[in-house]
């Protein structure tokens, strides 16, 4: 089955199997920033943006992106690098496995809600698991990045 969509602003046509998930299609296409964590929609490492909304690509059928825009961290490298600086300052990026998904989530949050409350930040990132830290350092880094204290 041929699926046509925009990937990071570039028109793409992928020949995929019926029932194939976006995570696998993207990784087969060479996009390795999209991580395969749990394959059960519970860790968030596979997060991408579809039409600027976060989705878990391990449970999102590739056929659903027909005619849509898919964004991975490759499209927001400058912003991801800035966020990474904040993560480094707070000690929030130990292994880095979850960083791509965090960058996409914060990118989407910033555009959806430029001045989120603490609770709104926590609600937005709750599905992205980090096995290295206790989330306090990530929360502090994200809050500082978004212009909070």
C-alpha positions as CSV (number, residue, x, y, z in Angstrom):
1,X,0.0,0.0,0.0
2,X,1.4,3.4,-1.0
3,X,1.1,6.1,1.6
4,X,1.9,9.8,0.7
5,X,2.6,12.4,3.4
6,X,5.0,15.1,4.3
7,X,7.9,14.1,6.5
8,X,9.7,17.0,8.1
9,X,8.4,19.2,5.2
10,X,9.4,16.9,2.4
11,X,6.9,14.9,0.3
12,X,7.4,11.2,0.9
13,X,5.8,8.1,-0.6
14,X,6.2,4.9,1.4
15,X,5.2,1.4,0.3
16,X,4.0,-0.1,3.6
17,X,2.2,-3.3,4.6
18,X,-1.4,-3.1,5.7
19,X,-1.4,-2.8,9.5
20,X,2.1,-1.4,9.6
21,X,2.8,1.1,12.4
22,X,4.3,4.5,11.8
23,X,7.2,3.7,14.1
24,X,8.3,0.8,11.9
25,X,7.7,2.7,8.7
26,X,9.8,5.6,9.8
27,X,12.7,3.5,11.1
28,X,12.6,1.4,7.9
29,X,12.8,4.7,6.0
30,X,16.0,5.6,8.0
31,X,14.5,7.9,10.7
32,X,16.3,6.5,13.8
33,X,15.5,9.4,16.2
34,X,12.1,7.7,16.7
35,X,12.8,5.2,19.4
36,X,11.3,1.8,19.9
37,X,10.8,1.5,23.6
38,X,7.9,-0.6,24.7
39,X,5.8,-1.4,21.6
40,X,2.7,-1.0,23.9
41,X,2.0,2.8,23.9
42,X,3.1,3.2,27.4
43,X,6.6,4.7,27.4
44,X,6.4,7.6,24.9
45,X,9.8,7.1,23.3
46,X,8.2,6.7,19.9
47,X,6.4,10.1,20.0
48,X,6.2,12.0,16.7
49,X,4.0,14.9,15.7
50,X,1.2,14.3,13.2
51,X,-0.2,17.7,12.0
52,X,1.5,19.2,15.0
53,X,-0.1,16.9,17.6
54,X,1.9,14.3,19.6
55,X,1.1,10.7,18.7
56,X,2.6,7.4,19.8
57,X,3.9,6.0,16.6
58,X,4.2,2.5,17.8
59,X,0.4,2.2,17.8
60,X,-0.5,4.7,15.0
61,X,-1.1,3.0,11.7
62,X,1.0,4.4,8.9
63,X,-2.0,4.5,6.6
64,X,-3.5,7.2,8.9
65,X,-0.8,9.7,7.9
66,X,-2.0,9.8,4.3
67,X,-2.0,13.5,3.3
68,X,-0.7,14.7,6.7
69,X,2.5,16.2,8.0
70,X,4.7,14.1,10.2
71,X,7.4,15.8,12.2
72,X,10.3,14.1,13.9
73,X,13.1,15.7,15.9
74,X,15.2,16.1,12.7
75,X,12.9,19.0,11.8
76,X,13.4,20.9,15.0
77,X,17.2,20.4,15.5
78,X,17.9,24.0,16.6
79,X,15.1,24.0,19.1
80,X,16.1,20.5,20.4
81,X,19.7,21.6,20.8
82,X,18.5,24.6,22.9
83,X,16.3,22.4,25.1
84,X,19.2,20.0,25.4
85,X,21.2,22.8,27.0
86,X,18.6,23.3,29.6
87,X,18.4,19.5,30.2
88,X,22.2,19.4,30.7
89,X,22.2,22.3,33.2
90,X,19.6,20.4,35.3
91,X,21.2,17.0,34.9
92,X,18.1,15.8,33.1
93,X,19.7,14.0,30.1
94,X,21.5,11.0,31.4
95,X,21.2,8.3,28.6
96,X,19.3,10.5,26.1
97,X,16.8,7.8,25.0
98,X,13.8,9.9,25.9
99,X,15.2,13.2,24.7
100,X,13.8,13.2,21.2
101,X,10.3,12.6,22.4
102,X,10.6,15.2,25.1
103,X,11.8,17.7,22.5
104,X,8.8,17.0,20.3
105,X,6.4,17.2,23.2
106,X,7.8,20.5,24.4
107,X,7.8,21.9,20.8
108,X,4.1,21.0,20.5
109,X,3.3,22.3,24.0
110,X,5.0,25.6,23.3
111,X,2.9,26.1,20.1
112,X,-0.3,24.9,21.7
113,X,0.1,26.7,25.0
114,X,3.0,29.2,25.2
115,X,2.5,30.0,28.9
116,X,1.5,26.7,30.5
117,X,1.1,26.3,34.3
118,X,3.1,23.8,36.2
119,X,0.2,21.3,36.1
120,X,-0.2,21.8,32.3
121,X,3.4,21.0,31.7
122,X,3.2,17.9,33.9
123,X,0.0,16.8,32.2
124,X,1.6,17.2,28.7
125,X,4.7,15.2,29.4
126,X,3.2,12.5,31.7
127,X,3.3,9.8,29.0
128,X,7.0,10.1,28.2
129,X,8.9,7.8,30.6
130,X,12.5,8.3,31.7
131,X,14.1,5.5,33.4
132,X,17.2,7.4,34.5
133,X,15.8,10.4,36.5
134,X,13.0,11.3,38.8
135,X,11.5,13.8,36.4
136,X,12.1,16.8,38.7
137,X,15.2,17.8,36.7
138,X,13.3,17.5,33.4
139,X,10.4,19.5,34.8
140,X,12.8,22.3,36.0
141,X,14.6,22.3,32.7
142,X,11.4,22.5,30.7
143,X,10.0,25.2,32.9
144,X,13.2,27.2,32.5
145,X,13.2,26.6,28.7
146,X,9.6,27.8,28.4
147,X,10.5,31.0,30.3
148,X,9.4,30.1,33.8
149,X,11.5,30.3,36.9
